[in-house]
Amino acid sequence: MAKKNRTKIPQVNKVRAILQKEINSKCPNCENTDVGHFEIHHIDENPENNQIENLILLCPICHSKITKKDIQIDEVKKWKNNLVNRNSDIQFISVTVDSENCGWEAIKGAINAFEAVRFKSLFPILNFTFINNSEKTILLTNIEIKNQRLPIGLSGPVIDIPTILRPTIKYKIRLPKDEETINTVLNDEIIIPKNTAFKFQVEIFNDHMESFMPPHNKYAIYFKFGFNNDFYIDAPMILLNSSKYYDRLTHVGLG
């Protein structure tokens, strides 16, 4: 693989100010506040990619840990996603699983990862909680889902994430084929008043329930939620039947 050349970040002082505001002058990992010594890190480790979405401001110690691979790229992506989300009008709060009505539970020690443990129902039912921080009423109008099948052998085994609301509605969304994206326009839209938290469910189904049966059916699921037929909010990656995401391994599609 050819080595990328480091290019100077255009308007680096302006970019640094934006990144410092994004982290609220505090390292997103260790909460160091000596921001004058912070360093700009390229999240995808490509020094030619100077898009603001690929940059994050970190303290030298955490930056060094990333360089030494003590902190993996997926963790850094998570920091960036949380920072962007925190400053958004529509704020993602949590995703949990409705273990009472499906055979899935959260995987201990993992974040946003769930596994099938009972044959009650192998269709996972996920609870999504957001807050509308804006000063206007909005509509949830679309749900976009992308699926990536993970290689066999990646495993995980419940962290109980507090729920603050009762779901207003349950949407049934088909599991896309490997590497496919499905965008569903919702017939039953949710009206969300300003400065209000809201919660809804998504049941992921397939023609064959066995598609979700462990240990050979492991997925990384990516959700985008559309509002007002105008803009989308990304939810963090969700893992099904796996506690880790190995994006550096050879992809295996099992048909």
Accessible surface in RSA format (square Angstrom, percent):
REM  Atomic radii and reference values for relative SASA: ProtOr
REM  Chains: A
REM  Algorithm: Lee & Richards
REM  Probe-radius: 1.40
REM  Slices: 20
REM RES _ NUM      All-atoms   Total-Side   Main-Chain    Non-polar    All polar
REM                ABS   REL    ABS   REL    ABS   REL    ABS   REL    ABS   REL
RES MET A   1   227.32 117.7 138.65  91.8  88.67 211.1 115.19  97.9 112.13 148.6
RES ALA A   2    88.03  80.9  65.03 100.4  23.00  52.3  75.81 106.8  12.22  32.4
RES LYS A   3   191.94  93.6 163.48 100.3  28.46  67.8 113.18 101.9  78.76  83.9
RES LYS A   4    88.33  43.1  78.42  48.1   9.90  23.6  28.68  25.8  59.65  63.5
RES ASN A   5   106.08  73.2 102.53  99.1   3.55   8.5  23.34  56.2  82.74  80.0
RES ARG A   6   177.94  74.7 146.63  74.7  31.31  74.5  66.21  90.5 111.73  67.7
RES THR A   7    59.38  42.2  52.40  53.1   6.98  16.6  55.13  74.1   4.25   6.4
RES LYS A   8   178.95  87.3 151.33  92.9  27.62  65.8 103.13  92.8  75.83  80.8
RES ILE A   9    18.93  10.8  16.15  12.0   2.77   6.7  16.15  11.6   2.77   7.5
RES PRO A  10    91.46  66.7  78.61  71.7  12.86  46.7  89.00  73.5   2.47  15.3
RES GLN A  11   129.04  72.2 105.29  77.0  23.75  56.5  43.18  91.9  85.86  65.1
RES VAL A  12    55.89  36.8  54.31  49.2   1.58   3.8  54.31  47.2   1.58   4.3
RES ASN A  13   123.34  85.1 115.39 111.5   7.96  19.2  33.74  81.2  89.60  86.6
RES LYS A  14   124.59  60.8 116.00  71.2   8.58  20.4  72.67  65.4  51.91  55.3
RES VAL A  15    20.07  13.2  20.07  18.2   0.00   0.0  20.07  17.4   0.00   0.0
RES ARG A  16    62.22  26.1  62.22  31.7   0.00   0.0  30.30  41.4  31.92  19.3
RES ALA A  17    61.20  56.3  49.39  76.2  11.81  26.9  55.58  78.3   5.62  14.9
RES ILE A  18    81.87  46.6  77.71  57.9   4.15  10.0  80.54  58.0   1.33   3.6
RES LEU A  19     0.32   0.2   0.32   0.2   0.00   0.0   0.32   0.2   0.00   0.0
RES GLN A  20    55.43  31.0  55.43  40.5   0.00   0.0   6.46  13.8  48.97  37.1
RES LYS A  21   173.85  84.8 155.62  95.5  18.23  43.4 106.68  96.0  67.17  71.5
RES GLU A  22    25.44  14.6  21.30  16.1   4.14   9.9  10.65  20.6  14.79  12.1
RES ILE A  23     2.19   1.2   0.00   0.0   2.19   5.3   0.00   0.0   2.19   5.9
RES ASN A  24   104.62  72.1  93.47  90.3  11.15  26.8  11.52  27.7  93.10  90.0
RES SER A  25    41.95  35.4  39.90  53.2   2.05   4.7  22.53  48.0  19.42  27.2
RES LYS A  26    75.04  36.6  73.77  45.3   1.27   3.0  27.61  24.8  47.43  50.5
RES CYS A  27     0.74   0.6   0.00   0.0   0.74   1.7   0.00   0.0   0.74   0.8
RES PRO A  28    37.73  27.5   3.48   3.2  34.25 124.5  13.91  11.5  23.82 148.0
RES ASN A  29    61.36  42.3  35.55  34.4  25.82  62.2   1.31   3.2  60.05  58.0
RES CYS A  30    65.87  49.8  36.38  40.6  29.50  69.3  34.94  88.5  30.94  33.4
RES GLU A  31   112.34  64.5 100.75  76.2  11.59  27.6  24.08  46.6  88.26  72.1
RES ASN A  32    47.78  32.9  36.70  35.5  11.08  26.7  15.53  37.4  32.25  31.2
RES THR A  33    94.45  67.2  76.16  77.2  18.29  43.6  42.07  56.5  52.38  79.2
RES ASP A  34    78.84  55.2  70.20  69.9   8.63  20.4  29.01  68.3  49.82  49.7
RES VAL A  35    29.42  19.4  27.61  25.0   1.81   4.4  27.61  24.0   1.81   4.9
RES GLY A  36    64.96  80.1   0.00   N/A  64.96  80.1  36.30  99.6  28.66  64.2
RES HIS A  37   122.59  67.0 112.16  78.0  10.43  26.7  87.03  89.7  35.56  41.4
RES PHE A  38     6.47   3.2   0.19   0.1   6.29  16.4   0.19   0.1   6.29  18.0
RES GLU A  39    70.55  40.5  67.27  50.9   3.27   7.8  28.76  55.6  41.79  34.1
RES ILE A  40    28.64  16.3  12.10   9.0  16.54  39.9  12.10   8.7  16.54  44.9
RES HIS A  41    14.68   8.0  13.96   9.7   0.71   1.8  10.09  10.4   4.58   5.3
RES HIS A  42    11.58   6.3  10.10   7.0   1.48   3.8   7.46   7.7   4.12   4.8
RES ILE A  43     9.05   5.2   8.67   6.5   0.38   0.9   8.67   6.2   0.38   1.0
RES ASP A  44    58.00  40.6  40.63  40.4  17.37  41.1  26.62  62.6  31.39  31.3
RES GLU A  45    68.16  39.1  41.98  31.8  26.17  62.3  27.82  53.8  40.34  32.9
RES ASN A  46    34.57  23.8  33.83  32.7   0.74   1.8  10.07  24.2  24.50  23.7
RES PRO A  47    16.49  12.0  16.42  15.0   0.07   0.3  16.49  13.6   0.00   0.0
RES GLU A  48    74.89  43.0  55.14  41.7  19.75  47.0  13.99  27.1  60.90  49.7
RES ASN A  49    41.20  28.4  34.75  33.6   6.45  15.5  12.02  28.9  29.17  28.2
RES ASN A  50    28.85  19.9  12.58  12.2  16.28  39.2   8.19  19.7  20.66  20.0
RES GLN A  51   118.90  66.5 116.32  85.0   2.58   6.2  32.39  68.9  86.51  65.6
RES ILE A  52    56.90  32.4  52.24  38.9   4.65  11.2  52.50  37.8   4.39  11.9
RES GLU A  53   120.79  69.4 108.78  82.3  12.01  28.6  66.90 129.4  53.90  44.0
RES ASN A  54    12.62   8.7  10.65  10.3   1.97   4.7   7.30  17.6   5.31   5.1
RES LEU A  55     0.09   0.0   0.09   0.1   0.00   0.0   0.09   0.1   0.00   0.0
RES ILE A  56     0.00   0.0   0.00   0.0   0.00   0.0   0.00   0.0   0.00   0.0
RES LEU A  57     0.00   0.0   0.00   0.0   0.00   0.0   0.00   0.0   0.00   0.0
RES LEU A  58     0.00   0.0   0.00   0.0   0.00   0.0   0.00   0.0   0.00   0.0
RES CYS A  59     0.39   0.3   0.39   0.4   0.00   0.0   0.02   0.0   0.37   0.4
RES PRO A  60    50.54  36.8  46.50  42.4   4.04  14.7  46.71  38.6   3.83  23.8
RES ILE A  61   111.87  63.7 107.84  80.3   4.03   9.7 111.53  80.3   0.34   0.9
RES CYS A  62     1.51   1.1   1.51   1.7   0.00   0.0   0.00   0.0   1.51   1.6
RES HIS A  63    33.80  18.5  33.70  23.4   0.10   0.3  22.88  23.6  10.92  12.7
RES SER A  64    43.14  36.5  37.24  49.7   5.90  13.6  29.10  62.0  14.04  19.7
RES LYS A  65    87.24  42.6  87.23  53.5   0.01   0.0  39.28  35.4  47.96  51.1
RES ILE A  66     1.91   1.1   1.58   1.2   0.33   0.8   1.58   1.1   0.33   0.9
RES THR A  67   100.76  71.7  79.09  80.2  21.67  51.6  71.14  95.6  29.62  44.8
RES LYS A  68   143.91  70.2 118.07  72.4  25.83  61.5  74.08  66.7  69.83  74.4
RES LYS A  69   102.64  50.1  93.46  57.3   9.17  21.8  80.76  72.7  21.88  23.3
RES ASP A  70   102.78  72.0  68.08  67.8  34.71  82.1  21.79  51.3  80.99  80.8
RES ILE A  71    22.99  13.1  18.37  13.7   4.62  11.1  21.51  15.5   1.48   4.0
RES GLN A  72    92.53  51.7  89.44  65.4   3.10   7.4  50.14 106.7  42.39  32.2
RES ILE A  73    20.46  11.6  17.60  13.1   2.86   6.9  18.12  13.0   2.33   6.3
RES ASP A  74    41.15  28.8  36.45  36.3   4.70  11.1  24.18  56.9  16.97  16.9
RES GLU A  75    65.40  37.5  63.78  48.3   1.61   3.8  20.88  40.4  44.52  36.3
RES VAL A  76     0.48   0.3   0.48   0.4   0.00   0.0   0.48   0.4   0.00   0.0
RES LYS A  77    94.06  45.9  88.85  54.5   5.22  12.4  52.99  47.7  41.07  43.8
RES LYS A  78    67.14  32.8  61.18  37.5   5.97  14.2  47.87  43.1  19.27  20.5
RES TRP A  79    18.50   7.4  15.37   7.4   3.13   7.4  13.45   7.2   5.05   8.2
RES LYS A  80    14.71   7.2  14.71   9.0   0.00   0.0  13.77  12.4   0.94   1.0
RES ASN A  81    43.88  30.3  39.17  37.9   4.71  11.3  19.14  46.1  24.74  23.9
RES ASN A  82    74.90  51.7  71.22  68.8   3.68   8.9  23.78  57.2  51.12  49.4
RES LEU A  83    10.05   5.6   9.35   6.7   0.70   1.8  10.05   7.1   0.00   0.0
RES VAL A  84    79.29  52.2  74.12  67.1   5.16  12.4  77.23  67.1   2.06   5.6
RES ASN A  85    19.95  13.8  15.14  14.6   4.81  11.6   9.81  23.6  10.14   9.8
RES ARG A  86   108.91  45.7  94.13  48.0  14.78  35.2  53.29  72.8  55.62  33.7
RES ASN A  87    93.15  64.2  57.03  55.1  36.12  87.0  33.33  80.2  59.82  57.8
RES SER A  88    29.29  24.7  17.42  23.2  11.86  27.3  18.55  39.5  10.74  15.0
RES ASP A  89    86.77  60.8  82.00  81.6   4.77  11.3  13.21  31.1  73.56  73.4
RES ILE A  90     1.33   0.8   1.06   0.8   0.27   0.6   1.06   0.8   0.27   0.7
RES GLN A  91    43.51  24.3  43.51  31.8   0.00   0.0   0.00   0.0  43.51  33.0
RES PHE A  92    21.77  10.9  16.22  10.0   5.55  14.4  16.22   9.8   5.55  15.9
RES ILE A  93    68.65  39.1  44.46  33.1  24.20  58.3  46.08  33.2  22.57  61.2
RES SER A  94    13.77  11.6  10.43  13.9   3.34   7.7   9.36  19.9   4.41   6.2
RES VAL A  95     0.81   0.5   0.70   0.6   0.11   0.3   0.70   0.6   0.11   0.3
RES THR A  96    13.98   9.9  13.09  13.3   0.89   2.1  13.26  17.8   0.72   1.1
RES VAL A  97    20.22  13.3   6.16   5.6  14.07  33.9   6.16   5.3  14.07  38.2
RES ASP A  98    19.83  13.9  16.34  16.3   3.49   8.3   5.93  14.0  13.90  13.9
RES SER A  99    42.63  36.0  37.76  50.4   4.88  11.2   6.72  14.3  35.91  50.3
RES GLU A 100   137.90  79.2 126.12  95.4  11.78  28.1  48.33  93.5  89.57  73.1
RES ASN A 101    88.24  60.9  75.24  72.7  13.00  31.3  14.27  34.3  73.98  71.5
RES CYS A 102     0.00   0.0   0.00   0.0   0.00   0.0   0.00   0.0   0.00   0.0
RES GLY A 103     0.00   0.0   0.00   N/A   0.00   0.0   0.00   0.0   0.00   0.0
RES TRP A 104     0.00   0.0   0.00   0.0   0.00   0.0   0.00   0.0   0.00   0.0
RES GLU A 105    55.36  31.8  54.83  41.5   0.53   1.3   7.36  14.2  48.00  39.2
RES ALA A 106    12.82  11.8  11.27  17.4   1.55   3.5  11.27  15.9   1.55   4.1
RES ILE A 107     0.56   0.3   0.16   0.1   0.41   1.0   0.33   0.2   0.24   0.6
RES LYS A 108   141.60  69.1 131.35  80.6  10.25  24.4  74.02  66.6  67.58  72.0
RES GLY A 109    73.46  90.6   0.00   N/A  73.46  90.6  36.48 100.1  36.98  82.8
RES ALA A 110    16.30  15.0   4.01   6.2  12.29  28.0   9.47  13.3   6.84  18.1
RES ILE A 111   107.18  61.0  88.06  65.6  19.11  46.1  90.91  65.5  16.26  44.1
RES ASN A 112    19.69  13.6  14.82  14.3   4.87  11.7   1.14   2.7  18.55  17.9
RES ALA A 113     1.56   1.4   0.13   0.2   1.43   3.3   0.13   0.2   1.43   3.8
RES PHE A 114     2.50   1.3   2.50   1.5   0.00   0.0   2.50   1.5   0.00   0.0
RES GLU A 115    33.86  19.4  33.86  25.6   0.00   0.0   2.89   5.6  30.97  25.3
RES ALA A 116     9.56   8.8   0.62   1.0   8.93  20.3   1.00   1.4   8.55  22.7
RES VAL A 117    68.71  45.2  32.19  29.1  36.52  88.0  41.23  35.8  27.48  74.5
RES ARG A 118    89.40  37.5  82.40  42.0   7.00  16.7  64.10  87.6  25.29  15.3
RES PHE A 119   155.91  78.0 132.32  82.0  23.59  61.4 133.30  80.8  22.61  64.7
RES LYS A 120   130.92  63.9  91.03  55.9  39.89  95.0  75.43  67.9  55.49  59.1
RES SER A 121    20.00  16.9  19.96  26.6   0.04   0.1  14.42  30.7   5.59   7.8
RES LEU A 122     6.22   3.5   6.22   4.4   0.00   0.0   6.22   4.4   0.00   0.0
RES PHE A 123    34.43  17.2  34.43  21.3   0.00   0.0  34.43  20.9   0.00   0.0
RES PRO A 124     0.00   0.0   0.00   0.0   0.00   0.0   0.00   0.0   0.00   0.0
RES ILE A 125     6.40   3.6   6.40   4.8   0.00   0.0   6.40   4.6   0.00   0.0
RES LEU A 126     0.00   0.0   0.00   0.0   0.00   0.0   0.00   0.0   0.00   0.0
RES ASN A 127    11.38   7.8  10.89  10.5   0.49   1.2   0.28   0.7  11.10  10.7
RES PHE A 128     0.03   0.0   0.03   0.0   0.00   0.0   0.03   0.0   0.00   0.0
RES THR A 129     4.18   3.0   4.18   4.2   0.00   0.0   1.31   1.8   2.86   4.3
RES PHE A 130     0.00   0.0   0.00   0.0   0.00   0.0   0.00   0.0   0.00   0.0
RES ILE A 131    47.34  26.9  47.34  35.3   0.00   0.0  47.34  34.1   0.00   0.0
RES ASN A 132     0.00   0.0   0.00   0.0   0.00   0.0   0.00   0.0   0.00   0.0
RES ASN A 133    61.11  42.1  45.20  43.7  15.91  38.3  17.95  43.2  43.16  41.7
RES SER A 134    10.83   9.2   6.38   8.5   4.46  10.3  10.83  23.1   0.00   0.0
RES GLU A 135   123.94  71.2 102.84  77.8  21.10  50.2  65.48 126.7  58.46  47.7
RES LYS A 136   126.34  61.6 121.47  74.5   4.87  11.6  73.09  65.8  53.25  56.7
RES THR A 137    75.84  53.9  55.13  55.9  20.71  49.3  31.05  41.7  44.78  67.7
RES ILE A 138     2.46   1.4   1.25   0.9   1.21   2.9   2.46   1.8   0.00   0.0
RES LEU A 139    57.93  32.3  57.93  41.4   0.00   0.0  57.93  40.7   0.00   0.0
RES LEU A 140     0.00   0.0   0.00   0.0   0.00   0.0   0.00   0.0   0.00   0.0
RES THR A 141     0.50   0.4   0.50   0.5   0.00   0.0   0.50   0.7   0.00   0.0
RES ASN A 142    13.50   9.3  13.50  13.0   0.00   0.0   0.05   0.1  13.45  13.0
RES ILE A 143     0.00   0.0   0.00   0.0   0.00   0.0   0.00   0.0   0.00   0.0
RES GLU A 144    35.29  20.3  35.19  26.6   0.10   0.2   1.40   2.7  33.89  27.7
RES ILE A 145     0.00   0.0   0.00   0.0   0.00   0.0   0.00   0.0   0.00   0.0
RES LYS A 146    76.71  37.4  76.51  46.9   0.20   0.5  24.61  22.1  52.10  55.5
RES ASN A 147     3.35   2.3   3.35   3.2   0.00   0.0   0.00   0.0   3.35   3.2
RES GLN A 148    32.85  18.4  32.85  24.0   0.00   0.0   0.49   1.0  32.36  24.5
RES ARG A 149    27.22  11.4  27.22  13.9   0.00   0.0   3.93   5.4  23.29  14.1
RES LEU A 150     2.72   1.5   2.31   1.7   0.42   1.0   2.31   1.6   0.42   1.1
RES PRO A 151    14.95  10.9  14.95  13.6   0.00   0.0  14.95  12.3   0.00   0.0
RES ILE A 152    87.13  49.6  65.12  48.5  22.01  53.0  65.40  47.1  21.73  59.0
RES GLY A 153    60.76  74.9   0.00   N/A  60.76  74.9  34.96  95.9  25.80  57.8
RES LEU A 154    16.80   9.4  14.89  10.7   1.91   4.8  16.80  11.8   0.00   0.0
RES SER A 155    75.31  63.6  64.41  86.0  10.90  25.1  29.95  63.8  45.36  63.5
RES GLY A 156    22.54  27.8   0.00   N/A  22.54  27.8   5.98  16.4  16.57  37.1
RES PRO A 157    80.16  58.4  68.21  62.2  11.95  43.4  80.16  66.2   0.00   0.0
RES VAL A 158    57.34  37.7  36.33  32.9  21.02  50.6  36.52  31.7  20.83  56.5
RES ILE A 159    85.78  48.8  79.33  59.1   6.46  15.6  82.97  59.7   2.82   7.6
RES ASP A 160   120.73  84.6  96.55  96.1  24.18  57.2  38.89  91.5  81.84  81.6
RES ILE A 161    60.25  34.3  48.53  36.2  11.72  28.3  49.54  35.7  10.72  29.1
RES PRO A 162   109.12  79.5  90.18  82.2  18.94  68.8 101.94  84.2   7.17  44.6
RES THR A 163    80.13  57.0  51.66  52.4  28.47  67.8  21.75  29.2  58.38  88.3
RES ILE A 164   102.69  58.4  72.16  53.8  30.53  73.6  80.00  57.6  22.69  61.6
RES LEU A 165    62.81  35.0  48.12  34.4  14.69  36.9  55.66  39.1   7.15  19.2
RES ARG A 166   214.08  89.9 201.06 102.5  13.02  31.0  73.94 101.0 140.15  84.9
RES PRO A 167    54.00  39.4  32.45  29.6  21.55  78.3  32.45  26.8  21.55 134.0
RES THR A 168    89.72  63.8  52.29  53.0  37.43  89.2  59.68  80.2  30.03  45.4
RES ILE A 169    50.74  28.9  40.35  30.1  10.39  25.0  50.61  36.4   0.13   0.3
RES LYS A 170    89.55  43.7  64.86  39.8  24.69  58.8  31.84  28.7  57.71  61.5
RES TYR A 171    17.33   8.1  14.83   8.4   2.50   6.5  17.33  13.0   0.00   0.0
RES LYS A 172   135.78  66.2 110.76  68.0  25.03  59.6  53.67  48.3  82.11  87.5
RES ILE A 173     3.41   1.9   1.68   1.3   1.73   4.2   3.41   2.5   0.00   0.0
RES ARG A 174    98.29  41.3  94.36  48.1   3.93   9.4  37.03  50.6  61.26  37.1
RES LEU A 175    12.23   6.8   5.30   3.8   6.92  17.4   5.30   3.7   6.92  18.6
RES PRO A 176     2.64   1.9   0.00   0.0   2.64   9.6   0.53   0.4   2.11  13.1
RES LYS A 177   164.25  80.1 155.64  95.5   8.62  20.5 106.32  95.7  57.94  61.7
RES ASP A 178    52.90  37.1  30.70  30.6  22.19  52.5  22.72  53.5  30.18  30.1
RES GLU A 179    86.82  49.8  66.13  50.0  20.69  49.3  42.54  82.3  44.27  36.1
RES GLU A 180    68.66  39.4  61.95  46.9   6.70  16.0  27.65  53.5  41.01  33.5
RES THR A 181    64.62  46.0  38.98  39.5  25.65  61.1  26.74  35.9  37.88  57.3
RES ILE A 182    43.82  24.9  40.25  30.0   3.57   8.6  43.82  31.6   0.00   0.0
RES ASN A 183    71.76  49.5  43.58  42.1  28.19  67.9  25.27  60.8  46.49  44.9
RES THR A 184    42.57  30.3  38.65  39.2   3.91   9.3  34.84  46.8   7.73  11.7
RES VAL A 185   103.06  67.8  87.98  79.6  15.09  36.4  87.98  76.4  15.09  40.9
RES LEU A 186    10.66   5.9   3.59   2.6   7.07  17.8   5.28   3.7   5.38  14.5
RES ASN A 187   149.88 103.4 114.39 110.5  35.49  85.5  30.23  72.8 119.65 115.7
RES ASP A 188    90.21  63.2  84.07  83.7   6.13  14.5  16.36  38.5  73.84  73.6
RES GLU A 189    75.18  43.2  48.61  36.8  26.57  63.3  11.36  22.0  63.82  52.1
RES ILE A 190    16.16   9.2  13.05   9.7   3.12   7.5  16.16  11.6   0.00   0.0
RES ILE A 191   120.48  68.6 101.41  75.5  19.08  46.0 101.41  73.0  19.08  51.8
RES ILE A 192     0.93   0.5   0.37   0.3   0.56   1.4   0.93   0.7   0.00   0.0
RES PRO A 193    68.80  50.1  68.80  62.7   0.00   0.0  68.80  56.8   0.00   0.0
RES LYS A 194   108.51  52.9 101.00  62.0   7.51  17.9  52.30  47.1  56.20  59.9
RES ASN A 195    86.60  59.7  57.33  55.4  29.27  70.5  28.50  68.6  58.10  56.2
RES THR A 196    47.39  33.7  44.23  44.8   3.17   7.5  36.74  49.3  10.66  16.1
RES ALA A 197    29.51  27.1  15.89  24.5  13.62  31.0  15.89  22.4  13.62  36.1
RES PHE A 198     9.32   4.7   7.10   4.4   2.22   5.8   9.32   5.7   0.00   0.0
RES LYS A 199     7.07   3.4   6.66   4.1   0.41   1.0   0.71   0.6   6.36   6.8
RES PHE A 200     0.00   0.0   0.00   0.0   0.00   0.0   0.00   0.0   0.00   0.0
RES GLN A 201    20.50  11.5  20.50  15.0   0.00   0.0   0.12   0.2  20.38  15.5
RES VAL A 202     0.00   0.0   0.00   0.0   0.00   0.0   0.00   0.0   0.00   0.0
RES GLU A 203    15.11   8.7  15.11  11.4   0.00   0.0   0.28   0.5  14.83  12.1
RES ILE A 204     0.00   0.0   0.00   0.0   0.00   0.0   0.00   0.0   0.00   0.0
RES PHE A 205    50.97  25.5  50.97  31.6   0.00   0.0  50.97  30.9   0.00   0.0
RES ASN A 206    35.35  24.4  31.32  30.3   4.03   9.7   0.00   0.0  35.35  34.2
RES ASP A 207   106.01  74.3  72.33  72.0  33.68  79.6  23.87  56.2  82.14  81.9
RES HIS A 208   123.60  67.6 121.56  84.5   2.05   5.2  78.77  81.2  44.84  52.2
RES MET A 209    73.10  37.9  68.88  45.6   4.22  10.0  51.88  44.1  21.22  28.1
RES GLU A 210   105.40  60.5 101.85  77.1   3.55   8.5  48.80  94.4  56.60  46.2
RES SER A 211    24.36  20.6  17.14  22.9   7.23  16.6  10.79  23.0  13.57  19.0
RES PHE A 212     0.04   0.0   0.00   0.0   0.03   0.1   0.04   0.0   0.00   0.0
RES MET A 213    65.28  33.8  64.35  42.6   0.93   2.2  28.40  24.1  36.88  48.9
RES PRO A 214    49.29  35.9  37.50  34.2  11.78  42.8  37.50  31.0  11.78  73.2
RES PRO A 215    80.93  59.0  80.42  73.3   0.50   1.8  80.84  66.7   0.08   0.5
RES HIS A 216    99.06  54.1  98.43  68.4   0.63   1.6  72.46  74.7  26.60  31.0
RES ASN A 217    19.64  13.5  19.64  19.0   0.00   0.0   0.00   0.0  19.64  19.0
RES LYS A 218     8.66   4.2   8.63   5.3   0.02   0.0   1.94   1.7   6.71   7.2
RES TYR A 219     4.91   2.3   4.91   2.8   0.00   0.0   2.37   1.8   2.54   3.1
RES ALA A 220     0.00   0.0   0.00   0.0   0.00   0.0   0.00   0.0   0.00   0.0
RES ILE A 221     0.05   0.0   0.00   0.0   0.05   0.1   0.00   0.0   0.05   0.1
RES TYR A 222    69.43  32.4  67.03  38.1   2.40   6.2  60.82  45.7   8.61  10.6
RES PHE A 223     2.12   1.1   0.00   0.0   2.12   5.5   0.00   0.0   2.12   6.1
RES LYS A 224    76.11  37.1  76.03  46.6   0.08   0.2  46.32  41.7  29.79  31.7
RES PHE A 225     0.00   0.0   0.00   0.0   0.00   0.0   0.00   0.0   0.00   0.0
RES GLY A 226     0.94   1.2   0.00   N/A   0.94   1.2   0.94   2.6   0.00   0.0
RES PHE A 227     0.00   0.0   0.00   0.0   0.00   0.0   0.00   0.0   0.00   0.0
RES ASN A 228    52.39  36.1  33.81  32.7  18.58  44.7  17.96  43.2  34.42  33.3
RES ASN A 229   112.96  77.9  75.73  73.2  37.23  89.6  33.37  80.3  79.59  76.9
RES ASP A 230   114.30  80.1  81.26  80.9  33.04  78.1  17.27  40.7  97.03  96.8
RES PHE A 231    66.72  33.4  62.07  38.4   4.65  12.1  66.69  40.4   0.04   0.1
RES TYR A 232    88.98  41.5  63.06  35.9  25.92  67.4  53.70  40.4  35.28  43.5
RES ILE A 233    23.21  13.2  21.84  16.3   1.36   3.3  23.21  16.7   0.00   0.0
RES ASP A 234    68.80  48.2  60.44  60.2   8.36  19.8  17.77  41.8  51.03  50.9
RES ALA A 235     9.42   8.7   0.39   0.6   9.04  20.6   0.39   0.5   9.04  23.9
RES PRO A 236    20.96  15.3  14.99  13.7   5.97  21.7  20.80  17.2   0.16   1.0
RES MET A 237    53.51  27.7  39.02  25.8  14.49  34.5  36.61  31.1  16.91  22.4
RES ILE A 238     0.42   0.2   0.42   0.3   0.00   0.0   0.42   0.3   0.00   0.0
RES LEU A 239    10.00   5.6  10.00   7.2   0.00   0.0  10.00   7.0   0.00   0.0
RES LEU A 240     0.00   0.0   0.00   0.0   0.00   0.0   0.00   0.0   0.00   0.0
RES ASN A 241     5.81   4.0   0.96   0.9   4.85  11.7   3.46   8.3   2.35   2.3
RES SER A 242     0.01   0.0   0.01   0.0   0.00   0.0   0.00   0.0   0.01   0.0
RES SER A 243    29.32  24.8  15.28  20.4  14.03  32.3   7.01  14.9  22.31  31.2
RES LYS A 244   122.91  60.0 119.05  73.0   3.87   9.2  69.14  62.2  53.77  57.3
RES TYR A 245    40.32  18.8  22.98  13.1  17.34  45.1  13.70  10.3  26.62  32.8
RES TYR A 246    82.47  38.5  73.63  41.9   8.84  23.0  53.79  40.4  28.67  35.3
RES ASP A 247    60.38  42.3  30.80  30.7  29.58  69.9  17.60  41.4  42.78  42.7
RES ARG A 248   159.56  67.0 123.65  63.0  35.91  85.5  73.50 100.5  86.06  52.2
RES LEU A 249    87.81  48.9  73.50  52.6  14.31  36.0  75.33  52.9  12.48  33.6
RES THR A 250   116.35  82.8  99.95 101.3  16.40  39.1  71.68  96.3  44.67  67.5
RES HIS A 251    71.06  38.8  48.13  33.5  22.93  58.6  48.65  50.1  22.41  26.1
RES VAL A 252    54.57  35.9  51.65  46.8   2.92   7.0  54.57  47.4   0.00   0.0
RES GLY A 253    47.36  58.4   0.00   N/A  47.36  58.4  14.14  38.8  33.22  74.4
RES LEU A 254    73.61  41.0  41.06  29.4  32.55  81.8  48.08  33.8  25.53  68.7
RES GLY A 255   108.70 134.0   0.00   N/A 108.70 134.0  78.65 215.8  30.05  67.3
END  Absolute sums over single chains surface
CHAIN  1 A    13826.8      11209.4       2617.5       7475.9       6350.9
END  Absolute sums over all chains
TOTAL         13826.8      11209.4       2617.5       7475.9       6350.9
